[in-house]
Amino acid sequence: MIHWHFDRTISTADYQNSVPAVSPLPQALRQRLGQCLGMAVALWVVLLGCSTTAIASEVIPEITPEITPEITSELPGMSLRYFGSEPLVSALPPGDAITDGKALLRYALPIDNKPIREVQREIEGISERLRIQGSRAVKGVKRNVKRAERAMGKPEKILADVRPEHELEAKQLLDRVRTGLADLNTYAEERDKEAIWIKRAEMLSQIGQIEEFMVSDLPIDVPEEYSTLPQLKGRATVEMATDKGTMLITVDGYNAPVTAGNFIDLVQRGFYDGLPVVREEEFYVVQMGDPDGPEDGFVDPNTGEQRTIPMEIAVQDDDEPVYGMTLEQVGLYLADPVLPFSAYGTLAMARPDNDPNGASSQFFFLRFESELTPAGINLLDGRYAVFGYVVENDEVLDKLRVGDLIQSITVVNGADNLVQPGQT
């Protein structure tokens, strides 16, 4: 049995003591990392009043390009060495990365309707307001509500992009969103943050449904060379039952049709049922999907050979995903994937480090804290194919340990979006 780790392949015997190696960073990314670390250190000095001499002796060796591989040996793209009581990574600037899987899925929908996106953005942004204390939070929520109401001023512009068969449902949902905006104003006056938070989640679900009604044509034309692989033409929701609880996961075939199709096909075959967790690291990953026996992936009974899938990464503002190579290999060092590693519960394929097209059945969940994966700094983006996010009960990930079993994975919605080779 072999477990694919993220940067090398290891046997079961040396699995426990392994540390994934990370290849040296490209020059542009080394420079950016050094700049960000430098700014973080400067800010840390100002805020905590620490001795610059003491900091220099600890920090400067960490950010020199010559030992970048050493920095990244503990976690891809960041070090967990401590200064006093806080790790350096906690001071890295988080940028404006979206750290909620549901929000990432909403923004990843292939639509171009500005009014509904403006409404979504304002309602999403209320979460930042709720972190503020006192009357400023109330004023902030009201400003967001006012801008959302303005964006909904001409509902016909929103409904213009809704598929005809869903127009009536979309109108009803818009009415609920409009009522929800009035409710948010009331809760803001009452300074009821809990009610605001609950209403916000309800409204975002409604907005997301409207946005899904706008998706007409599939955004990705998969290259012919991958036509022998199952593809997911849309999204599917799966329920994963484990020894430690059940999670709900959304699998995104809009942006990763081959990767998502491979996974849903294996789910439908019952391939994962009864398989154990093979790797578990705190603040890092939970990995599973390695079958019993000598094989490290799924063997297609029709061919007798292991089925592998290509690297597949959709990039922001690009018409087609990158296939067959990592973003680093094609020179897109700082490109933003449509499905990034910025949310707890990110779902991605594991693969051998020397073969971007070697993924088969093994997958992993990210369980970094969001503060440890600042935008543009982590080294998972662009190197592994993300194809979904945990959307309910992600606390189960914290409980999973090596040897815990997947009891079952079941498709609860979107099974008809799976297209097998030869189907149209």
N, C-alpha and C positions, 0 to 999 in steps of 0.2 A: 504494500500500500504506500502510495506517495502522495504527499500533500503539496499542492502548489502554493508556495508562499509568494509574496509580492515581488521579491527580487531575486529569488533563487529557488531551486527545487531541493527538498530535503527528504530524507527517509524518516520513517517513524522512529528509528533508534536515536537519531540525533535531533529530533524535533523539539524536545523540551528545552534544550540548551541553545537553540538557534537564535541569532539576531539577524534580521534581514539586512543585507548590504545594499547600499544605494550608490549608483554610479555617480561620478563627479558631475556637478552642476555645470550647465553651459555658462559662458562668461557673463552674458547679459543677466541671467538669473542670479548669479553670484553677486553681481554688483547691486542688483535690486535688494537682495537679502541683506547685504552689508549695510546699505543705506537705511533700510527699515530697522535693523538692529541698532544702528547708530542713533537714530531718532528715538527709539525706545529707551535706550540707555540715558540719553540726554533728559528725556521726560522723567525717567525714574529718579535721576539725580535731583531734579527740581522738586519733585513731589515729596521725596523721602529725605532729602538733605543728606544723602550718603556721601562718603568720602570718594572723590573722583580718583584718587590714587589707588585705593583699594579696588574700585570697580575696574579700572584700567587693567590691573594685573590679572583680573579674573576674566574680563570680557574680551579684550583684544585678541587673545589666542583663539577664542571661539569664532570670530568672524573673519579671520584671515582666509583667503581662498585656498591656500596650500593644504589646510586640513578640513576643507568642506566635507569630504567623505566621513571624517570622524564625527563631525557635528550631526550628520544625518544617520548615524548608525543606530541610534536608539529609536527614533521615529522619523519617517520620511519628512525631510525638510525642516526639522527643528530639533533642538536639544532640550533635554530635561534636566540639565545640570542646575543646581540651585545656587542662588546668591542669598544668604541669610535664610529667611523662611519662605521666599517666593521663587518659583521657577522663572527663568528668563522668558520663556514662551508666554507667560501670563501678561507680560508687558508689551508684547507685539501688538501693533495697531490692528484692530479687527476690521477696519474698513467698513464698507456698507454691505457686507455679504449677507444674503438671506439665509437664515439658519433654520427655517421651518420647512419641513418636507412638503407639506400641503401647499404652501405659498410657492415653492419652487415648481411644483407640478402645475399650478395655475399659470405662472409666468411662462412655462415651457409649452403651453398650448399654441399650436400654429395658427394664430389669428392676428388680425391687424385692425382692430376696432378701437380707436383712440378713446372715445367716451367711456366705454366699459373698463378699459385699462386705467383710466383716471379715477373712476369710482373705486376700483379694486385697490389702487395705490393708496388712496386716502384712507380706506378702511383698514388696510394692512398697517398703515402708519400709526394708527391709534395705539398700537402696542407700545410704541416709544413714548407716547404721551402718558401712558399709565405708569411709567417708571418715575415720573416727576411727582414731587410732593406738593400738596397745597393747591391753591387756586390756579396756578399755572397749568396744572393738568386739565382742569375744567376748561380753561380758555383754549388750550391746545386741541382737545377733543372737539370743541365747537367749531374751531377753524377747519379741522378736517371734514366735519360733517357739512359745513357750508360749501366747501369746494366740491365735495361729492354731489351735493344737491345741484350745484351749478352744472356739473358734468352730465347730470341726468335731465337737464332742462329740456332737451329735445329727444325724447325716448325713441322717436322714429329713426334717429341716427344709429341707435344701438340695435334696434330690431331689424334694420336694413341688412345686417350680416347674418341674421339667424336663419337657419334652414327652414323652408316653408312649413314642413311637417311639425316643427317645434315652436312655431310663432305664438300660438295661444299659451303654451306653457311658459314661454319666455315673458310674455306680458304679465302673467300672474306672478312670476318671480320678481319682475321689476316693481310691481305694486308692493310686494312684501319688503323689498329692499328700501323703497321709499318710506314705508311705515317704520321700518327699522331705523332709518335716519332720525325720524322724529323721536323714537324711543331713546336713541343715544343722547339726544339733546336733553331729554328729561332726566336720564340717569346722570348726565354730567352735572346738571343743576343740583341733583341730590348727592353728588360726589360718591356715587355707588360704583366703585371700580369693578367689583365682581359682576354686577349686572351688565356693565359695559363690555367686559371681557366675554361674557357668555353671548350677548347679542352680536358682538363683532364676529365671533366664530360662526354663528348661525347665518349672518349676512354673507360672509365670505363663501360659505358653502353654496348659498343661492347664486352669488355672482359667478362662482366657478361653474355651476350648472349652466348658466346662461352662456358663458364662454364656450363650454363644450358644445352647445347647440350651434355655435358659429363655425365649428370645424367642418369643412366640406371635403376638400380633396386632401389625400394623405400627402404630407410635405416631402417625403423622401422616396426617390426612385432607386431601389436597391440595385446595385450592379448585377448584370446577368450572371456573372461567375458565382454568385451566391444563391442562385435560384434553386439549388438542390437542398437548401436549408429551410426549415419552417420559419415563418415570419408572423409577427403580431401587427396587424393593420389597425392600430388604435391602442386602447388601453385595456387592461384587465386588473381585477382586484382579486387577491388571493388571501386565504386565511391559513396561517401557519400555526399549527398546534404543536407545542413542545412539552417536555416534562415540566417546564417552569411557567407555562402559561401560553396564551394564544395572542398572536399579533395579526393585524390587518395591513396588507402591503399593496400599494398601487404600482403596477408594472407598466412602463411607458413605451409602447410601440410606435408612438408618433416620432420619437427622436432616437430610438434604438430598436428598430423592427426586427433585426436578426438576433440580437442578444436577447431581447425580450421574448421573441418567438421560440428560441431554443429553450429558454427556461420554462415557459408555459407548456411547451410540448413535453418536457420531462415531468412536469407536475401532472399533466394529464395521464402520463404513463404510470404514475405512482412511483417513479424512480427514487424520489427523496424520502419516501415514507420509511421510517425505521433507521435512517442514517444518523450517525452521531455528530456532535460538535467536535471538530478535530483541532481547533485552535481557539484560544480565548486569552486576550490580553486586556488588562484594565486600561481604560482611556485610549484604546486602539481599535481592535477588531474582534469579531466573532466569525469564525469560518467553518463552513460545513459543505456537504455535497460530495465527499470522497467515498466511492462505493467500496464494499468489501472485495477482497481479492487483489490480484496483482495490478489491475487496471487503475488508473487515476482519473478516469472520466467515463462517459457514457459510450458503450459499444453498441452501435446500430445493429440490431438483429438482421436487418436486410442485407448488410454488407459484411458483417463480421469485423468491422473496423471501428476504431474510436472516432466519434464525430467531434470535430473541433470547429470553432467559429472564428471569424475575423475580428480584430480590433475594430470597434465602431464608436466614434465619438462625434456627436453633433456640436458644432461651434457656433457661438452667437454671430448672427448676421451673415452666415454662410448658407448657401442654398443646399449643399449636400454635406453629409458627414465625411469625416476622414476615415477611410477604411484601410486596414492592413498594416498601419503604422501608428506609433504614438505621436502625439503632437510635437514632442521634442524631436523626433526623427524627421519630421517634415518642416522643422524650423519655426513652429508656432509656439515659442516658449511661453509667451504671456497671453495667449488666446484664452478666452473664457468659454468653457463648455456650457452647453445649454443645461445639462444635468451635472452640477458640480458636487464635489465632496464638501459641502458646507453645512449639512444637516446631520444631526444625530439620527442614526437609522438609515443612512444612505446604503443602497444595495448595489453591489458591483460584482463583476466576475473576477475570480482569481485566475492566474495563468503562470506558466514558467517564465522566468525573467528574460530568457534569451529568445523568446518566441511570442511576439504580440498576437499571433494568430493561433495560439495553443490552448485557449480556454475551451473547456468542454462542459463540465457539470459543477465544478466547485465554485462557490460564491462566498462573499463575505459581507457583513454589515459593519459600517463605521460606527464606532461609539466614542469618538472624541467628544470632549466638551467643545462647544463652539469657540471658546476663547483660544483653544489650541489649534484651530484651523483658520487663521486669518486669511482674508481674500488675497489671492495671488501668491501666497507663500507656501502652502502645502504642496508636497510633491506627488500626491495621488492624482490630482486633476491632470487629465491628458495622458496618463500612463496606464489607467485601468478604465474599463468600460462600465459606467454607471447606467442602470436601467430601471431604477425605481427607488421608492422611499417607503419606510414604515410610516403609516398614517394613523394608526391607533395602537395603544398599549406598547409603546416602545420601551417602557420600563422593564419588559421581559428580557430585553437584551442584557441588562445589568445582572440578571440572575443566572444566565446560562454559563455553564462550565464544561470543560472538556469531558466528553462521555455522555452528556445529556443528549437525549434523542429528539429528532423530529418525529413526532407521532404521525402527522399527516400534513400535507399541503393540498388545499382544495381551491379551485377557481370558483369564486362566488359571483363574479360578474365579468362579462367580456370574453367568455370562452369562444363565442362565435367570431371573434376578431382574429383567431389563430388560423392562418392559411398554410396548409401543408404543400410541399413541392408538387407542382402539377395542377393545383387548384387555381381558380381565378377569383 
